[in-house]
Amino acid sequence: MIDKHRSYHAWLTSLEGYEGQISAYHFFPAYPPSQPTSYLGRYRSVLTNLDIHPYRHQIQAFEYIEQGRHLVVATPTASGKSLIYQVPVLQALLQGEAALFLFPTKALARDQVEKLERLVAMVGSKAGVASYDGDTPSDQREEIRANASCLFTNPDMLHFGILANHSKWSSFLSKIRFVVVDELHSYRGVFGVHAANILRRFFRVLAHYKRYPQVIATSATIGNPKEHASNLTGFSFEAVTEDNFPRAAREFICWQPVSKSSSSEAEAVRRSALTEATWLLVRCLRAGLKCIFFCNSRKNAELLRRYANGYLKETESARLRSYRAGYTASDRRLIETGFKCGDIRVLTATSALELGVDIGDVDVVVLVGYPGSLMALWQRAGRAGRSGSRSLTILIPGSDPLDEYYLRHPELLIDGSIEDAVADAFNSEIHPLHLACAAAEIPLRAEEEYPAPWVEISELPFLVRRENGWVNRGRYPHQRIQIRGVGGKRIRLRDGLGRNLGEADFSTALRELHRGAVYLHQGEPFVVMDLDLKGGVALLTPHIEDYYTQTRHETEIEILDEVKPFEEISSHLQGERVPAPPFGVSTGRVLVSTDILSYVKKRYFSGKILDERYLDLPPLSFKTQGLWIELTEVSRTVSPELLPSAMHALEHTLIGLLPAFVLCERADVGGVSYPNYPATGRPVIFIYDGYPGGVGYSRAGAAAFLEWLLAAKDLLARCLCKSGCPRCILSPKCGNGNQYLDKPAAQKLAAALLEYLTFRQDQNLSA
């Protein structure tokens, strides 16, 4: 057993088999709370009943709420955020008012229900507290509508169950005093677009019942909490972003996998992050530490557990479990309970444990691969150290440009700026679908603020005008919306016996479920025997051969309209100006058209191409947001024959690094390079949002383009490979199989472009 007051760094370096993997180390000292002696505000009696003395940042939050302000609290994990919304809600319940809690997942909502029920009893309230989600039995729903004063739900149920039937909820809705939006940072991207529209529709319905509640939102630390809360709700917010909660000492380690020998480019070949994680897991478990090993995919979470079991005794294996989405709710609860009581000591988990489900004390958090954002990194790291003893976080970088970037700049993990969350409420594809729902709930009027300024209500084909406003033509438009996706046609996955395995959206089906594709479903490989696009069914059978498949495609981009420099105004921010991109970087709407031409079979591990088969599939086309950079002034930096490969490689590097500046995933954006763009005859690189209508990723990236390009230039210069690797220019999404890439030429091009754009930016500023 390890002494938890001893340095984890000293323990790791003393282990047999340690090979110098610690590449960076940071120590966070413990700090005591700064606690006021008294609180004399409106919620003093509730706090007295609970025998709780609030900290300074909690008192600041209470004061904002007392003033009637909408509030967002964006502080680190385990900083007492829950108390900030629980106390005002308890006061409202004692006064006969109601509250609605919105959580991104059912498990998180149910975890919080139990806690609030205990607090309600402690203050002497008889208010009904209930969870309302897809698992709520039908025979209980009417009772909940009639008796609940405090309702816990999720965006899906708010959309399908409450807004669509709001008249049945009138007695509850007409009492609401507070709306609590927990884990605000999770409402981003396409999910955030849907959540923003659902929330705005919800407040519109509440206004119909003459209720104008306060919003209390909580979030992990993000770069723009006030702006993000405003984007989602349409309201102005106050923010509490610093806390003075007591914390134990913490250690942070960046763990560089051991290099392996190779006949070529030896310096670039390293052991995998999973191999290093296996070594650490075995030693942590045997030291008696409680650990979570966060993996970035379900498959890796299961593989890590399997690899570790190969080194453990049977009694040791019993203390190791996996935790991810896809397990039944009862199985997850058993694992949570076992870990909390100590029967289970180590979990290999996905982001399913990133949110605040209570799993007790944790000593060590290991991140197997950079999780995609600093926000997620510190959210996961915050799982450790809640017991008051010293904790440890280890980051094991994987083979990805973002991982390599932070491996080379570990100081940015500690001191770097937290990313902004992005969610464009007025997405041109998704917003109109929600307008149909809004009109079905309460007739739309032309003078309302909810529809986007660019929307002409009279031109929407699904609306018809009546005396009381515009109403929806059809019945129940809510069912046409996929809350956790982009909507559109769905493809059902079935096995040879006709059993339903799941479903996928149409574009995913074209890329990954074509005839002959090897498709991973819940970690198991299947081969697609048939894809019926008209019938919406893909037929799968188990795959046992030693190969996987990858499509090859061509993408064309057409510029539809361009946002002029210094005119980029986001209307849903109530006129607040969005930072303009630097001179030479353009943004606007584009039409993306992709033809999937063929697929190749590749041998596992070696990547050797075994066969190529041509495909006859319909093209994919959608309008979205994009940015583009014209390279005419710097194209002479490299020879004409190398320019296409340099542009292609730089495009890959930029896409791989975008999540360092915008809260998105690498798979959320796409790109195309044109050495000779047909519309202008000039060299242009495009980067675009990978969702119809756009989410705002490329626009946000354009505003930070100089810093983003500097990071790409630096990564290309520092990556130890000679001709390119997955850590700098190779992309898993490349449509032509990572052909025609030139790393040295891309490095020259990036340096020249940065120098040119910086010079022009300085010229504009001085003018």
C-alpha positions, 0 to 999 in steps of 0.5 A, a space after each residue: 500500500 502507498 502512503 497517500 501523503 507521500 509524493 506520487 512522483 517519488 513512488 512512480 519513479 521508484 517502481 521496478 520497470 520505470 523507464 523515465 516516462 515522466 516528461 513533465 510534472 506540476 505540483 498544486 499545493 493544498 489551500 484552506 478555505 476562506 470562509 466568512 463568519 456569517 451570512 445574513 441574506 435571504 437564504 440564511 434560515 435554509 442554510 441554518 436548517 442544513 447546518 451549512 456555512 457557505 464559502 465566499 463564492 457561494 455567498 456571491 452567487 446567492 447575492 446575485 440570485 437575491 437580486 433576481 439575476 440569471 446566474 452561471 457558476 463555472 468553477 472546478 469540480 467539487 467546488 460546491 456548485 450544487 449547493 448554490 442551486 439547491 438552497 434557493 430552490 429549497 426556499 422556493 419550495 417552502 413558499 409553494 413555488 416549483 423548480 425544474 432541473 435540466 440534466 444532460 443524462 438520465 443517470 445524472 438526474 436520478 443521482 441528484 434526485 436522491 440528494 435533493 429529497 434528503 435536503 427537502 426532508 431536512 428543511 421540513 418541506 413536503 414538496 414532491 420531488 420526481 424524476 421524469 424521463 424515458 424510463 418513468 413508468 406510464 402509470 406514474 406520469 399523471 401523478 408526477 404532473 399533478 403532485 411534483 413541485 421539483 422536477 428532474 428531466 433532460 432535454 429529450 423529455 422536455 422536448 417530447 414529453 413536456 413542451 409537446 403536451 404543456 397544457 397537461 403540465 399547466 399546474 406545474 409550469 404556472 408555479 416555476 420559480 427557478 430553472 436549473 441547467 446543470 453541466 452547461 458545458 455539455 450543451 455544445 455542438 449539434 446537441 447544444 443547438 437543439 438544447 438552445 432551441 428547446 430552452 428558448 421554446 420552454 421559456 416561451 411556453 412559461 411566458 404563456 403561463 405568466 411565469 418568468 423564472 430565474 435561470 441558475 446554470 452550472 458548468 465545468 470551467 469553460 472560456 465563455 460561461 456568460 456568453 454560452 449561457 446567453 446563447 442557450 437561453 437568450 438571457 443575460 447572465 452574471 457569472 461566478 468563475 472563481 472559488 475558494 473551496 478547500 483542496 488537498 495537494 494535487 500532482 499532475 504528470 505528463 507521461 511520455 510512452 517509451 520509444 521503440 526501436 525501428 529500422 526507419 524513423 526510430 525517433 518517431 515510434 513509441 509504445 501505445 498509450 494503452 500499453 503504458 496505461 496497462 503497466 500503470 493500472 496493474 501497479 496502481 491496483 496492487 498499491 491499493 489505490 482507487 483509480 479511474 482510467 479515462 479512455 476516449 472510446 468504448 473499445 479502448 475502455 474494454 481493451 484496457 481492462 482485457 489487457 490488464 487482466 492478462 497480468 492480474 491474479 483472479 482475486 485482483 481482476 475482481 477489483 477491476 471493472 469497465 464503465 461506459 455507455 451501453 451498459 444497462 442502468 442496473 449494471 451501472 448502478 452496481 458498478 457505481 456502488 461497488 466502486 464507492 464502497 471500495 469493493 472495486 478499486 479501478 475503473 476503465 471508463 469513458 466520458 460517461 463518468 466525466 459528469 458528476 455522478 457520485 462515485 465516492 473518493 478517487 486517488 488517481 485519474 489517468 487519461 489514456 489519450 488527451 480528451 480533446 479539450 482542457 475543459 474535459 481534462 480538468 473535469 476528469 482530473 477533478 474526480 480525484 482528491 475529494 476525500 481531502 488526501 493528496 491526489 494524482 492525475 496522469 496524462 498519457 498522450 496518444 498518437 494525435 496532433 493534439 496529443 503531440 502538441 501538448 506533449 511538446 508544450 505541457 505548460 499549456 496544460 497548466 496555464 493555457 486558456 480554457 476553450 470556448 463552448 460553441 452552440 449556434 441557436 439559429 442553425 439554418 437547418 435545425 432552427 426551422 424544425 424547432 419553429 414548427 414545434 414552437 408553432 404547434 405549442 403556441 401560435 407564432 407571432 411576427 413580433 416575437 423574439 424567438 425566431 432568428 432575425 433571418 427567418 421570414 415566418 410567412 415563407 416557412 412551408 409548414 406554417 399556416 396563418 390563423 387569427 391568433 398567429 402562425 400555427 403548424 400545418 401537421 400534427 406532432 412535429 416534435 417526432 421529426 427531430 433527433 435531439 442528439 443528432 442532425 435529424 434526417 433519415 435513419 438507417 436501422 441496423 439488423 443482424 441475420 436473424 432480423 434483430 435490431 442492433 441500433 441505428 445510424 444517420 443517413 450520412 454515416 450509413 453512406 460512409 460506414 455501412 455500405 455493402 462490404 464495410 466492416 462496422 464496429 458496433 459496441 466494440 464487435 466487428 460486423 461486415 455489411 451484407 446489404 444496405 437498403 437506403 430506400 427501406 432504411 435498413 443495413 444488414 450486418 453479420 459478424 466479421 471474423 477476418 483480419 481486415 478493416 475497411 476505409 472509404 475514399 471520397 472526393 469533396 467539392 466546395 462552393 462558396 455561397 456567401 461571404 461575411 465581410 470583415 468586421 461585419 460578423 455580428 451574432 444576432 442571438 448575442 443581442 448585438 454583441 460583436 463576434 471577433 473578426 478573423 484576421 485579414 486574409 481569412 474569410 468566413 461564410 456559408 458554403 455548399 459541401 458535396 461529397 462523392 464516395 468513390 470506393 472502399 479499400 480493405 486494409 490489414 489490421 496493424 500493418 495497414 497493408 491494402 488488400 483490395 479496392 472496390 468501387 461504390 455506386 452511392 448517392 452524393 452527400 450535399 449540405 450547406 454549412 459554415 466554413 472558413 477559407 484562406 487564399 495562399 496566392 501571396 505565399 504559394 511561391 514558398 514551396 515549389 509548384 509540384 509540392 504545393 498540393 501536398 503542402 496544402 493538404 498536409 497543413 489542412 490536416 494539421 490545422 484540423 487536428 489542432 482546432 480542438 485546442 482553440 474551440 470546444 469541438 471534436 476533430 471529427 466535427 470539422 472537415 477540410 479541402 485543399 485546392 491548389 487551383 480553386 475553380 472559381 478563382 484560379 487561386 490556391 485555397 484551403 477550406 475548413 468547414 463545420 461537418 453538420 448541415 447549417 453549421 454549428 459555429 466551429 469554423 467561425 470561432 476558429 477563424 477568430 483565433 486563426 493566428 494562434 491556431 496557425 502558430 500552433 500548427 507551425 510549431 507542431 510541424 517543426 517539433 514532431 520528431 518524425 521525418 515525413 509525417 505521422 498520425 501525430 502531425 499530418 496523417 488523418 483518420 478521415 482523409 478521403 484519399 487515404 493520406 496520399 499526397 502529403 509533404 510535411 517539410 513543405 507544409 512546415 515552410 508554407 505554415 511559416 510563410 503564411 503566419 508571417 504574411 497574415 501577421 504582417 497584414 494584421 499589424 498593417 490594418 491595426 496601425 491604419 
